[in-house]
Amino acid sequence: MPNSSQCASRFLFVLVCLILAGVPGRGQTPESIVYDIRFGIIEPPIIVQQDITVRAATSNQRLEQMPLECSGLAWYGGNLLISSDRHEHLVFICPIDLDIMTVGTPTPKILIRNEQYLLSDIESMTIRRHNGKDTLVLMSSLSNAPDGQPLPQRRHLFWTDLTSLLSDPFEGSIVNVFSAEPIRRQLEGLFEMIDVSPYYAWYALQNDNTYRWGNVEGISFTPAGQTLLCGMRNPLYNEQAVLFAVAGVPEATRMLRSETLTVTDLFLLDLGNRGISDLAWDPITQGYLITAAKSNGPRQDPDEPYPPNTLDSALFWWSGHKADPPILIARIVDMTIEAVCRLGESPYIALGSDEGDVSEGRAYRQSILTILEFRSVPLKSE
């Protein structure tokens, strides 16, 4: 563990990074061709749009069938891996034929059979590709429950070797769940230093705004595979999204000790007053795909409709350099986009939507998969 001097130096470094990242004019956003992506409209660059909602039990013991609520996407072996923030013990596997562009039916694959290690509120998923080995990593949101209570299962980090994921039954050589509590604890210290306001959101069952702390919704390893880059949906800081880097994840998975998890950097991106709902390294464009959206937040006026009708999602591309602003690629005004990934080495990327549950008043659609062609950042000519 770092000593107090090292911690102070790191905090100062992070604070300087935050200030620099928030200074206007440190990079000019190139103008790009901005697409409008809408539900039910198939036109370039959209190739396919399909409802992939299926139902499955939410744990090994709670057998009530609940619909897939997409929270993360990853591509592996010709299949789209889909996490659901309703389902605490599994991922869904959806075959896609990229040659004729057909989307199969997602099927659940149980990863965790010990109820003690469930992953409550899974909001992010990524694959670490390093030295020829593929590792699946899932992380809970680190948030408090809707009623404001802190839950250990919302602070879990899962990883497993992917080599046998597609076997039936799944017999992973190593399946591990351990606490990501050190990440949240370090973030709380940093937030206190720079005066980040905690996130509150309306909870209908208590008829009140409850303390949620915040929400980590996107994770992706940097290309070298050693650092985990994480994006927060909320809270925002100065109307900008918060990102942070975590070192020590490979060591933690080897030693089964979460003490090696260290927040090494924290900075901001301007996504138009939106937080990050997912991020993914794109080997084709050599940058990060970022989906961003506004959160409901607290209810300010008892006479206002809730949730508010101002939610919007967007797709950005970002070089990965803090001095470079993200580039807006598409606006998605009638779907809540929660996940993004590149489909292998193909020219296609996938977007996954989550239309919320009945309590959020958006039960008309659940998970919609949108596949679009994205070969390069479509910049406008001078």
C-alpha positions, 0 to 999 in steps of 0.5 A: 500500500502507498504511504501517506507521502505517496498518497498526497503526491498522487492526490495532488497529481490527480487534482492538477489533471482535473484542473487542466482537463477542465480548462477550455481551449486545450484542444479544438473539437474537429467538426464531424458528420453527426448522425441521428439514430432513431428507433425503427429507422434503418438507414446508413450508417445503420445496418440492423436494428433488432429487439433482443429482449429475452427473459431469464431468472435473476439468480440461481434461487430467484427463479422469476423470469425477468427481461434482459436489460442491457448494460454491457457488450463485448465481442467474443468468438462470433458472439455478442456477450451481453450483461444485464443489470437485472441478472446477477449471475449470468451473461447472455450470448447472442450469435451474430453472422457478420457476413449476412448480418443476422442476429440470433436469440440471446441465451443465458449462460450462468457464471456464478453459482454461489449466491454470496458472490452475485453481481448486483447492478452489473453496469460494465463489461470488458475483455482483457486481451493480453499475451494471447489470453482473453479474460472476461471482466464484469464490474458492479456499479459501486452505487448504493441501492435505490433506497440509499443503502450500501450493498456489498454486492454492488461493489463486486468485480468478476473475472474469468478465463474466456477459453471455455465460456462457449462450452455447455455447461460453462466450466471456467478454469478460474471464476473469481469475484472479489471486492472493488471496495478499495476503488470506491474508498479512494474515489470518495477521498478524491471527491471530498478533496475537489468537492464533488457533489454526491448523486441523488435520484428519485426513488418512487417506493419511498417517495423521496430522493435517495443518496446513490453516491454515484455510478460507474457504467463503463470499463475498458482496458487500455491497449497494453492491458495493464490499466483499467479505464473507468467512466462514471454516469454520475455524478458530473463535475462542472457538467462534465463526465468523470473518468478514472484509471485503476492500476493493479487489476491483473495483480488483484486477479492473480493474488485474489487481493483487492488491496492492489487496486489503485486509482492512479488518475482522474480527469474530465471529458465534456460530453454535453452535460452527459455522463458515461454509460459505456466505453470501449477501446476500438482497435480499428479507429485506435481510440475509445467509443463512448456512449453518454447519457443524462441521468434522471437525478432527483425530482425537484418539483412534485408537479413535474412528470417523472422521469423527465422527458429530457433524457438523451443519448449520444455516441462519441469517439475519443483519442484517449489523450486527455488534451483531446476533446471527444468528437460527437458521432451520433445523437440518439434521442429516443433510445437510452444507449447503455453499451457499445463495442466493436464487432471484432475486426469488422467495420461494424459496432454495436449499441445496446439500449436499456429502456428501463423498468416499469418504475421508470415509466419506459416499459414499452421496449427493453433491450434494442440492439443497433448495429452500424458501420463505423470505419473511421471518424466521419470528419467534415471537409474544410 
